[in-house]
Amino acid sequence: MADTKVYRASTTAPVNIAVVKYWGKRDAKLNLPTNSSLSVTLSQSDLRTLTTASCSSTYTGDDSLLLNGEPSDVSGARTQACFRELRARRAALEAANAALPKLSTFPLKIVSENNFPTAAGLASSAAGFAALVQAIANLYELPDSPSELSLIARQGSGSACRSLFGGYVAWRMGEKEDGSDSKADLVAPASHWPSMRALILVVSASKKGVSSTSGMQQTVATSGLFQQRISTIVPANMALMEDAIKNRNFPQFAEVTMRDSNSFHATCADTYPPIFYMNDVSKAAIRAVEAINAQAGKTVAAYTFDAGPNCVVYYQEEDAATVLGAFAPLLATAEGWKDGSVVNASVKLDEGIAGTIKEGVSRVIMTGVGEGPLKTDEFLVAEDGTPV
Ligand code: DP6
C-alpha cells in the first residue's frame, strides 16, 4: 500500500549575539568566513523560532515555507543548499536501509514562527536557519551531531551555525577550501556561567540599513583596517574571550566584547563608502555603559552592536540592581521592561545621554544565556498536513 502518511518533527532554536564578531566572507558561495567568531546563546523563553518540518508523498508541488503566516521564498541558493545537504544525508540512510520510508523523495512543507515581533528589528536569520536545519534533521532522523549540522546551517546564514548550541559557542573559521572544517563548537554550556544576562535596547532605525551580507562584502573589498582585524585583532580576541569564559572572568569578557564591537564598527567606518550601523541612540548607550562601570568602580556591564543600532548590554545577575538601576528611570515605561526587577538607582546618567536613550528606546528585551535547540511536540503542521 502506498505510504500516504504525513511525517512531522518540530524544534525550537535560539538567537545568539556575538561577542567576537563574524564580519567578512572568504567564500560567498560556501559562506566561509574570514575570521572565527564567538557568541552567547540567548534564552528561548524570550527569543526563539519554532519550526515544524513535514513531508509526505501526498504533498504536491515544490518545497514550501510559511514564515510568521506568510509564504516565504525557498528558491534562494542558501535555503536550497540546506535542503540539498539534508536530503543527501537522509538519502544515504535510506540507501543503507531499505526498510526506511523514502522521505528524501517527498516535498517538504515547513512552517515557522518567531516568538518576538519582527518590529523588534532583531536579526532572526540565525534562529531561523538553525531551526530550519534542526527541524528537518529531526524529521529525517539524522544521526548528525550539532557540530555537523552547523556545517549545513552555516550555508543558510553564517551566524546560524552558532545557534545549534546553547551557552558559549565558537564558530571556527577552518582552513579547508570545501568548508568541511568551518563549523561551530561548544566553548562552555550555559550551566558553566548561568548568571550571564543580556539587556537588549531596541533602537528604532528610521530606514533599513545595509544588510550584513552586502555590508561585509564591501568591507572585505575596500577596508585596509579590516586586514589587521582578521590577521591580528580577532585571533587575539578569540583567545582572550575563551579564557574569560573558562574562568568566568567578567571584566575580561566585557573588555573584549566592547573592544571587538568597536573594532568591527571601525572597519565598517573604514569601508569605502563608509557604513554606519550605530546612531546617536547607540552612542548614548555606549556612554551609559561607561558611566555605569565608572560609577560602580569596576566593569559590570558591556555593550555590543551588530549590523544595526540596537544595543545589547551583557551583565551578571549579581550586578542587575546596578545595571538595571541606571536604565530604570528611562526605560521603566518601555515595552518589555520586567516589573519587579531589583533596581538600585545609584548610577546617575548625564542628562543629555539619559534624554537620548529615553527618547530613542521604546522596547527592551531582558534575557540571559540559554539552551540550544529543543525538540518539541508543539506542531505548526497538523496530522493532515495543513498549517495550524
Ligand atoms: C554583525 O550571519 O547575518 O551579526 O552569513 O551573510 O547571512 P550571512 O551574515 P549574518 O552576519 C552576522 C553579522 C553580525 C556578527 C555576528 O553575528 O557574528
Residues whose N, C-alpha, C, O or C-beta is under 5 A from the ligand:
A	BS01	DP6	A18 V20 K21 Y22 S37 G156 S157 G158 S159 A160 S212 T213 D306 A307
